[in-house]
């Protein structure tokens, strides 16, 4: 089943994001290589694809896991958590309807 992992950043998280980004992306690339990643990306803090120093306010990952506990365990081990980027992470089942 698909699961949405919705993360909210702490204020001024850009430096922490940049330092942990390679490890964060490696995990997403693994999901993608396994065919289990629907979409992933950050939420810019301003209305721009490149927010520059404004940074980001959170992230969204929609990926396939065997169960909600499996998805939660994966989310709980995100390098952004250890780096102090995320203040909150919510994991919910997701039903893909379109496209």
N, CA, C and O atoms as a MOPAC input file, in Angstrom:
PM7 MOZYME 1SCF
protein

 N      0.83800 1    -1.17200 1     0.00000 1
 C      0.00000 1     0.00000 1     0.00000 1
 C      0.88900 1     1.24300 1     0.00000 1
 O      2.02600 1     1.21600 1     0.47000 1
 N      0.34400 1     2.32000 1    -0.53500 1
 C      1.04000 1     3.60400 1    -0.52700 1
 C      0.84100 1     4.30200 1     0.81600 1
 O     -0.20200 1     4.17100 1     1.45700 1
 N      1.87300 1     5.05000 1     1.22800 1
 C      1.81200 1     5.82700 1     2.46100 1
 C      2.38600 1     7.21400 1     2.19900 1
 O      3.41200 1     7.35700 1     1.53400 1
 N      1.71100 1     8.23600 1     2.73100 1
 C      2.19600 1     9.60700 1     2.65400 1
 C      2.96000 1     9.90300 1     3.93600 1
 O      2.46200 1     9.69900 1     5.04400 1
 N      4.17900 1    10.38900 1     3.75700 1
 C      5.01600 1    10.79300 1     4.87700 1
 C      5.14700 1    12.30300 1     4.76200 1
 O      5.82300 1    12.82000 1     3.87300 1
 N      4.48700 1    12.99900 1     5.68000 1
 C      4.37400 1    14.44900 1     5.63500 1
 C      5.19700 1    15.01500 1     6.79300 1
 O      4.88900 1    14.79100 1     7.96300 1
 N      6.24300 1    15.74700 1     6.44100 1
 C      7.17000 1    16.23400 1     7.45700 1
 C      7.15000 1    17.74900 1     7.52700 1
 O      7.05100 1    18.43000 1     6.50600 1
 N      7.24500 1    18.26400 1     8.73600 1
 C      7.29200 1    19.70700 1     8.99000 1
 C      8.66300 1    20.04800 1     9.55700 1
 O      9.11300 1    19.43100 1    10.52200 1
 N      9.32600 1    21.03500 1     8.95300 1
 C     10.65400 1    21.43800 1     9.39900 1
 C     10.59500 1    22.33900 1    10.63100 1
 O      9.58100 1    22.98200 1    10.90300 1
 N     11.69000 1    22.36900 1    11.35800 1
 C     11.90400 1    23.39100 1    12.36900 1
 C     12.18700 1    24.69500 1    11.62800 1
 O     12.45400 1    24.67300 1    10.42600 1
 N     12.13300 1    25.80900 1    12.31500 1
 C     12.46800 1    27.09900 1    11.69800 1
 C     13.94900 1    27.11300 1    11.31100 1
 O     14.79200 1    26.54000 1    12.00200 1
 N     14.24000 1    27.76800 1    10.21000 1
 C     15.63300 1    27.95800 1     9.76300 1
 C     16.39600 1    26.64500 1     9.63300 1
 O     17.49600 1    26.50300 1    10.16600 1
 N     15.80900 1    25.68900 1     8.92200 1
 C     16.37700 1    24.34700 1     8.81300 1
 C     17.34800 1    24.16700 1     7.65000 1
 O     17.90100 1    23.08000 1     7.48000 1
 N     17.56600 1    25.20000 1     6.85200 1
 C     18.30900 1    25.01900 1     5.60300 1
 C     19.70900 1    24.43300 1     5.81400 1
 O     20.09100 1    23.51100 1     5.09300 1
 N     20.47400 1    24.93200 1     6.76300 1
 C     21.82600 1    24.41000 1     6.97400 1
 C     21.80400 1    22.92900 1     7.36900 1
 O     22.61300 1    22.13800 1     6.88500 1
 N     20.86900 1    22.56300 1     8.25400 1
 C     20.76200 1    21.15300 1     8.64400 1
 C     20.34800 1    20.29500 1     7.45700 1
 O     20.85700 1    19.18800 1     7.27900 1
 N     19.41800 1    20.80700 1     6.63800 1
 C     18.97700 1    20.07600 1     5.44500 1
 C     20.15000 1    19.80100 1     4.51500 1
 O     20.33900 1    18.67900 1     4.04600 1
 N     20.92700 1    20.83400 1     4.25900 1
 C     22.03500 1    20.68600 1     3.31900 1
 C     23.05800 1    19.67100 1     3.81100 1
 O     23.61200 1    18.91300 1     3.01400 1
 N     23.31300 1    19.65000 1     5.10900 1
 C     24.30800 1    18.70700 1     5.62800 1
 C     23.82600 1    17.26200 1     5.58100 1
 O     24.63200 1    16.35300 1     5.38100 1
 N     22.53400 1    17.03400 1     5.76100 1
 C     21.99500 1    15.66700 1     5.79200 1
 C     21.41900 1    15.22000 1     4.44700 1
 O     21.01000 1    14.06800 1     4.30500 1
 N     21.38300 1    16.11300 1     3.46700 1
 C     20.72000 1    15.82700 1     2.19400 1
 C     21.27400 1    14.59300 1     1.46800 1
 O     20.47200 1    13.79700 1     0.97900 1
 N     22.58900 1    14.38600 1     1.36600 1
 C     23.06500 1    13.19000 1     0.66000 1
 C     22.52500 1    11.88200 1     1.24600 1
 O     22.11200 1    10.99900 1     0.49500 1
 N     22.52200 1    11.75000 1     2.55100 1
 C     22.00800 1    10.53000 1     3.18900 1
 C     20.49800 1    10.41500 1     3.00600 1
 O     19.97200 1     9.32000 1     2.80100 1
 N     19.80700 1    11.54500 1     3.08200 1
 C     18.35100 1    11.56400 1     2.88000 1
 C     18.01600 1    11.11500 1     1.46100 1
 O     17.12700 1    10.28700 1     1.26700 1
 N     18.71800 1    11.65300 1     0.47200 1
 C     18.45800 1    11.29600 1    -0.92700 1
 C     18.81300 1     9.84200 1    -1.22600 1
 O     18.14000 1     9.19500 1    -2.02900 1
 N     19.85000 1     9.32700 1    -0.59600 1
 C     20.24600 1     7.92900 1    -0.81600 1
 C     19.10300 1     6.97500 1    -0.47800 1
 O     18.85700 1     6.01500 1    -1.20800 1
 N     18.41200 1     7.23500 1     0.61700 1
 C     17.28000 1     6.37600 1     1.00500 1
 C     16.14900 1     6.47500 1    -0.00900 1
 O     15.51200 1     5.47200 1    -0.33300 1
 N     15.89800 1     7.68000 1    -0.50900 1
 C     14.84600 1     7.86300 1    -1.50800 1
 C     15.22300 1     7.19300 1    -2.82300 1
 O     14.36800 1     6.61500 1    -3.49300 1
 N     16.49200 1     7.26800 1    -3.19200 1
 C     16.95000 1     6.60700 1    -4.41200 1
 C     16.80600 1     5.10100 1    -4.30700 1
 O     16.50600 1     4.43800 1    -5.30000 1
 N     17.01200 1     4.55600 1    -3.13300 1
 C     16.80300 1     3.11700 1    -2.92100 1
 C     15.34200 1     2.74400 1    -3.14200 1
 O     15.04600 1     1.77300 1    -3.83800 1
 N     14.42800 1     3.51400 1    -2.55200 1
 C     12.99600 1     3.26700 1    -2.77000 1
 C     12.65500 1     3.35400 1    -4.25100 1
 O     11.90300 1     2.52800 1    -4.76900 1
 N     13.20500 1     4.34500 1    -4.92900 1
 C     12.93300 1     4.53000 1    -6.35300 1
 C     13.44300 1     3.33500 1    -7.16000 1
 O     12.73500 1     2.82900 1    -8.03000 1
 N     14.65200 1     2.88800 1    -6.88100 1
 C     15.23000 1     1.74300 1    -7.59400 1
 C     14.40800 1     0.47800 1    -7.38400 1
 O     14.36700 1    -0.39600 1    -8.25000 1
 N     13.75700 1     0.38600 1    -6.23200 1
 C     12.90300 1    -0.77100 1    -5.92900 1
 C     11.50000 1    -0.61900 1    -6.51200 1
 O     10.67600 1    -1.52400 1    -6.37900 1
 N     11.22000 1     0.51300 1    -7.15600 1
 C      9.89400 1     0.76000 1    -7.72800 1
 C      8.84200 1     1.09300 1    -6.68100 1
 O      7.64900 1     0.90700 1    -6.91800 1
 N      9.27600 1     1.58400 1    -5.52400 1
 C      8.34900 1     1.83200 1    -4.41500 1
 C      8.13600 1     3.31000 1    -4.11700 1
 O      7.47100 1     3.64400 1    -3.13700 1
 N      8.68300 1     4.19900 1    -4.93400 1
 C      8.55400 1     5.63400 1    -4.69400 1
 C      7.63400 1     6.24600 1    -5.73700 1
 O      7.91100 1     6.18100 1    -6.93500 1
 N      6.54500 1     6.83800 1    -5.28200 1
 C      5.61800 1     7.52200 1    -6.17800 1
 C      6.08300 1     8.94400 1    -6.43100 1
 O      6.13800 1     9.38800 1    -7.57800 1
 N      6.41900 1     9.66300 1    -5.35800 1
 C      6.85400 1    11.05900 1    -5.46500 1
 C      7.55200 1    11.45300 1    -4.16900 1
 O      7.25700 1    10.91700 1    -3.10100 1
 N      8.47500 1    12.39400 1    -4.28100 1
 C      9.13900 1    12.91400 1    -3.08500 1
 C      9.66800 1    14.30500 1    -3.39000 1
 O     10.13100 1    14.58000 1    -4.49700 1
 N      9.59400 1    15.17000 1    -2.40100 1
 C     10.15400 1    16.49700 1    -2.57300 1
 C      9.84600 1    17.39700 1    -1.39800 1
 O      8.99600 1    17.09100 1    -0.56200 1
 N     10.56500 1    18.53400 1    -1.34900 1
 C     10.38000 1    19.47700 1    -0.25900 1
 C      9.31000 1    20.52100 1    -0.57800 1
 O      8.90000 1    20.69000 1    -1.72600 1
 N      8.87500 1    21.20800 1     0.46600 1
 C      7.93700 1    22.32400 1     0.33800 1
 C      8.74000 1    23.61900 1     0.47300 1
 O      9.18700 1    23.94500 1     1.57300 1
 N      8.93300 1    24.36700 1    -0.62300 1
 C      9.66500 1    25.62800 1    -0.51900 1
 C      8.95600 1    26.60200 1     0.42900 1
 O      7.72800 1    26.62900 1     0.51400 1
 N      9.75000 1    27.38800 1     1.12700 1
 C      9.20000 1    28.35100 1     2.07900 1
 C      8.53500 1    29.53400 1     1.38500 1
 O      7.73200 1    30.24400 1     1.99000 1
 N      8.87300 1    29.74300 1     0.11600 1
 C      8.25400 1    30.81000 1    -0.67500 1
 C      7.75100 1    30.21700 1    -1.98400 1
 O      8.05200 1    29.06700 1    -2.30400 1
 N      7.00700 1    30.97700 1    -2.72200 1
 C      6.40900 1    30.51000 1    -3.97100 1
 C      7.45300 1    30.49500 1    -5.08500 1
 O      7.41800 1    31.31100 1    -6.00600 1
 N      8.38300 1    29.54600 1    -4.97600 1
 C      9.46800 1    29.43100 1    -5.93700 1
 C     10.04300 1    28.02800 1    -5.86800 1
 O     10.15100 1    27.44800 1    -4.78800 1
 N     10.41600 1    27.47600 1    -7.02800 1
 C     11.06500 1    26.16200 1    -7.01900 1
 C     12.44900 1    26.23200 1    -6.39400 1
 O     12.93300 1    25.23800 1    -5.85300 1
 N     13.08700 1    27.38400 1    -6.46100 1
 C     14.39200 1    27.58300 1    -5.84300 1
 C     14.27600 1    28.70500 1    -4.80800 1
 O     14.47700 1    29.87400 1    -5.13600 1
 N     13.95300 1    28.35500 1    -3.56600 1
 C     13.72400 1    29.38700 1    -2.55500 1
 C     14.99600 1    30.01500 1    -1.99800 1
 O     14.93000 1    30.90400 1    -1.15000 1
 N     16.14900 1    29.56000 1    -2.46800 1
 C     17.40800 1    30.14200 1    -1.99400 1
 C     17.53000 1    30.07900 1    -0.48700 1
 O     17.26500 1    29.04100 1     0.11900 1
 N     17.92400 1    31.16500 1     0.11300 1
 C     18.16400 1    31.20700 1     1.56300 1
 C     16.88500 1    31.11100 1     2.38800 1
 O     16.94600 1    30.90700 1     3.60100 1
 N     15.72600 1    31.25600 1     1.74000 1
 C     14.44600 1    31.09600 1     2.45800 1
 C     14.24200 1    29.64900 1     2.88400 1
 O     13.57900 1    29.38000 1     3.88600 1
 N     14.81200 1    28.71800 1     2.12600 1
 C     14.76800 1    27.30900 1     2.48400 1
 C     13.41400 1    26.65500 1     2.28200 1
 O     12.64900 1    27.02100 1     1.38900 1
 N     13.13900 1    25.68100 1     3.13300 1
 C     11.96900 1    24.82200 1     2.98800 1
 C     11.22900 1    24.70600 1     4.32100 1
 O     11.79500 1    24.93300 1     5.39000 1
 N      9.95300 1    24.34800 1     4.22600 1
 C      9.14600 1    24.21500 1     5.44000 1
 C      8.81200 1    22.76900 1     5.77300 1
 O      8.22700 1    22.50000 1     6.82200 1
 N      9.17000 1    21.84000 1     4.90600 1
 C      8.87200 1    20.43800 1     5.14300 1
 C      9.05900 1    19.63300 1     3.88500 1
 O      9.61800 1    20.11300 1     2.89900 1
 N      8.58500 1    18.39600 1     3.92600 1
 C      8.74300 1    17.47400 1     2.80500 1
 C      7.53000 1    16.56300 1     2.69100 1
 O      6.77300 1    16.36700 1     3.64200 1
 N      7.37700 1    16.01400 1     1.49200 1
 C      6.35600 1    14.99700 1     1.24200 1
 C      7.01200 1    13.83000 1     0.53100 1
 O      7.71900 1    14.01100 1    -0.46100 1
 N      6.77400 1    12.63100 1     1.04300 1
 C      7.20300 1    11.40100 1     0.39400 1
 C      5.97000 1    10.50800 1     0.30100 1
 O      5.27400 1    10.30400 1     1.29500 1
 N      5.70300 1     9.98300 1    -0.87500 1
 C      4.65300 1     8.97700 1    -1.02300 1
 C      5.34100 1     7.73300 1    -1.56300 1
 O      5.87300 1     7.72600 1    -2.67300 1
 N      5.31800 1     6.68500 1    -0.75300 1
 C      6.04300 1     5.46500 1    -1.08100 1
 C      5.24400 1     4.24200 1    -0.64900 1
 O      4.32100 1     4.32600 1     0.16100 1
 N      5.62600 1     3.11900 1    -1.21100 1
 C      4.93500 1     1.85800 1    -0.93600 1
 C      5.67100 1     1.08400 1     0.16000 1
 O      6.88700 1     0.90200 1     0.10900 1
 N      4.89800 1     0.63600 1     1.15100 1
 C      5.41100 1    -0.19300 1     2.23600 1
 C      4.41500 1    -1.31800 1     2.48800 1
 O      3.27200 1    -1.25700 1     2.03500 1
 N      4.84800 1    -2.33700 1     3.20500 1
 C      3.97500 1    -3.47100 1     3.50800 1
 C      2.89100 1    -3.13800 1     4.52000 1
 O      1.82600 1    -3.75600 1     4.52700 1
 N      3.16900 1    -2.14600 1     5.38500 1
 C      2.21600 1    -1.82200 1     6.44200 1
 C      2.50400 1    -0.42300 1     6.97400 1
 O      3.56700 1     0.14300 1     6.71800 1
 N      1.55900 1     0.11900 1     7.70600 1
 C      1.75400 1     1.41400 1     8.35100 1
 C      2.93200 1     1.38000 1     9.32400 1
 O      3.73100 1     2.31600 1     9.32900 1
 N      3.07100 1     0.33700 1    10.14800 1
 C      4.25300 1     0.30000 1    11.02400 1
 C      5.57200 1     0.29300 1    10.24500 1
 O      6.54300 1     0.91200 1    10.68000 1
 N      5.62100 1    -0.39600 1     9.10600 1
 C      6.83300 1    -0.39000 1     8.28300 1
 C      7.12800 1     1.01300 1     7.75800 1
 O      8.27400 1     1.46300 1     7.77300 1
 N      6.09100 1     1.69300 1     7.29800 1
 C      6.26300 1     3.06100 1     6.80100 1
 C      6.71700 1     3.98500 1     7.93400 1
 O      7.58200 1     4.83700 1     7.73400 1
 N      6.14200 1     3.81800 1     9.10200 1
 C      6.51200 1     4.64900 1    10.25400 1
 C      7.96100 1     4.40500 1    10.64700 1
 O      8.69000 1     5.35300 1    10.94100 1
 N      8.38900 1     3.14500 1    10.65700 1
 C      9.78200 1     2.82700 1    11.00100 1
 C     10.74400 1     3.48000 1    10.00300 1
 O     11.77600 1     4.03100 1    10.38500 1
 N     10.38400 1     3.40600 1     8.71100 1
 C     11.22500 1     4.02100 1     7.68900 1
 C     11.30900 1     5.52400 1     7.92800 1
 O     12.39600 1     6.10000 1     7.89600 1
 N     10.17500 1     6.15500 1     8.16600 1
 C     10.13900 1     7.60100 1     8.40400 1
 C     10.93100 1     7.98000 1     9.65200 1
 O     11.60500 1     9.00900 1     9.67000 1
 N     10.85200 1     7.16700 1    10.67600 1
 C     11.52700 1     7.47000 1    11.94100 1
 C     13.04800 1     7.42600 1    11.83600 1
 O     13.74200 1     7.95600 1    12.70300 1
 N     13.57000 1     6.80100 1    10.78800 1
 C     15.01800 1     6.69400 1    10.63500 1
 C     15.56000 1     7.61900 1     9.55000 1
 O     16.67700 1     7.42400 1     9.06900 1
 N     14.78400 1     8.61500 1     9.16500 1
 C     15.23500 1     9.57600 1     8.15700 1
 C     16.41000 1    10.38600 1     8.71100 1
 O     16.34300 1    10.86300 1     9.84300 1
 N     17.47800 1    10.54900 1     7.93700 1
 C     18.60900 1    11.35200 1     8.39800 1
 C     18.24400 1    12.78700 1     8.76800 1
 O     18.93500 1    13.41200 1     9.57200 1
 N     17.17100 1    13.31200 1     8.19400 1
 C     16.73800 1    14.66100 1     8.55600 1
 C     16.27800 1    14.73300 1    10.01300 1
 O     16.35900 1    15.79500 1    10.63100 1
 N     15.80500 1    13.63900 1    10.55900 1
 C     15.41500 1    13.63200 1    11.97600 1
 C     16.65900 1    13.75600 1    12.84300 1
 O     16.70600 1    14.58200 1    13.75500 1
 N     17.66300 1    12.93700 1    12.56100 1
 C     18.90500 1    12.99800 1    13.34000 1
 C     19.59400 1    14.34800 1    13.21700 1
 O     20.25900 1    14.79500 1    14.15200 1
 N     19.43600 1    15.00800 1    12.05400 1
 C     20.07100 1    16.30100 1    11.82000 1
 C     19.27700 1    17.46200 1    12.41400 1
 O     19.72700 1    18.60600 1    12.36200 1
 N     18.10800 1    17.18400 1    12.97300 1
 C     17.29400 1    18.23200 1    13.58000 1
 C     16.49100 1    19.05700 1    12.59300 1
 O     16.08600 1    20.17600 1    12.90700 1
 N     16.25300 1    18.51700 1    11.39300 1
 C     15.48700 1    19.23200 1    10.36900 1
 C     13.99400 1    19.19100 1    10.67100 1
 O     13.31500 1    20.21600 1    10.61900 1
 N     13.48900 1    18.00800 1    10.98300 1
 C     12.04500 1    17.83100 1    11.15200 1
 C     11.61800 1    18.03600 1    12.60000 1
 O     12.23900 1    17.51600 1    13.52800 1
 N     10.54800 1    18.80300 1    12.77300 1
 C      9.94800 1    18.92500 1    14.10200 1
 C      8.77200 1    17.98000 1    14.26000 1
 O      8.39600 1    17.63100 1    15.37900 1
 N      8.18100 1    17.55800 1    13.12500 1
 C      7.03200 1    16.65600 1    13.17100 1
 C      6.98300 1    15.84000 1    11.88600 1
 O      7.24700 1    16.35200 1    10.79900 1
 N      6.63900 1    14.55900 1    12.03000 1
 C      6.46800 1    13.67800 1    10.87900 1
 C      5.17300 1    12.90400 1    11.07300 1
 O      4.96300 1    12.25300 1    12.09700 1
 N      4.31200 1    12.99100 1    10.06900 1
 C      3.03800 1    12.27000 1    10.08600 1
 C      3.06900 1    11.24300 1     8.96600 1
 O      3.44700 1    11.55900 1     7.83700 1
 N      2.67200 1    10.02000 1     9.27500 1
 C      2.61000 1     8.95300 1     8.27900 1
 C      1.16800 1     8.48800 1     8.18300 1
 O      0.55100 1     8.12500 1     9.18500 1
 N      0.63000 1     8.50400 1     6.95200 1
 C     -0.77100 1     8.12000 1     6.73300 1
 C     -0.88500 1     7.21100 1     5.52000 1
 O     -0.11700 1     7.34900 1     4.56700 1
 N     -1.84100 1     6.27600 1     5.54600 1
 C     -2.11500 1     5.52700 1     4.32400 1
 C     -2.57400 1     6.49400 1     3.22300 1
 O     -3.21500 1     7.50800 1     3.49900 1
 N     -2.23300 1     6.15900 1     1.97600 1
 C     -2.56100 1     7.00900 1     0.83800 1
 C     -3.15200 1     6.13300 1    -0.26400 1
 O     -2.58500 1     5.10300 1    -0.62800 1
 N     -4.29400 1     6.55700 1    -0.78500 1
 C     -4.93600 1     5.84000 1    -1.88400 1
 C     -4.76600 1     6.65500 1    -3.16400 1
 O     -5.34800 1     7.72900 1    -3.31500 1
 N     -3.96600 1     6.13000 1    -4.07000 1
 C     -3.73100 1     6.80200 1    -5.35400 1
 C     -4.95900 1     6.57500 1    -6.23400 1
 O     -5.35300 1     5.43500 1    -6.47900 1
 N     -5.55700 1     7.66100 1    -6.70300 1
 C     -6.72900 1     7.58800 1    -7.57000 1
 C     -6.38800 1     8.06600 1    -8.97900 1
 O     -6.74000 1     7.40800 1    -9.95800 1
 N     -5.71100 1     9.19700 1    -9.08800 1
 C     -5.34100 1     9.75600 1   -10.39100 1
 C     -3.88500 1    10.14800 1   -10.38400 1
 O     -3.36700 1    10.39200 1    -9.29400 1
 N     -3.20300 1    10.23000 1   -11.43900 1
 C     -3.61800 1     9.76100 1   -12.75200 1
 C     -3.57000 1     8.25500 1   -12.83300 1
 O     -3.88900 1     7.68200 1   -13.87500 1

